[in-house]
Amino acid sequence: MPFPRTSGILLHPTSFPGPYGIGDLGNRARQFIDFLAQSGQQIWQILPLGPTGFGNSPYMCFSAMAGNPLLISLDDLVEQGFLNASDLCGCPDFDPDFVEFDR
């Protein structure tokens, strides 16, 4: 069975800019999906999403079944009422354009 040609982009969610050290699956991810749709892309390849091990590589996951809790959008949790905005007041001041896994 022939498959039609498609195109897409490889981008791990941790690469999105964000205020908490790494990107997450929140607003920036939704904006990226909109960009993919508007530009006619059909595939978003994301790499493994498990909790990372040595070197913070998505290929060095501790589990093939678990999700990485660092990818949960804290802003979405505030918006949905699971956290209060005051819960985020003690967060370090991260550079939103630089990934800092270790911090």
Buried (B, 14 or more C-beta within 10 A) or exposed (E): EEEEEEEEEEBBBBBBEBBBBBBBBBBBBEEBEEEBEEEEBEEBEBBBBBBBEEEBEBEEBEEEEEBBEBBBBBBBBBEEEEBEEEEBEEEEEBEEEEBEEEE
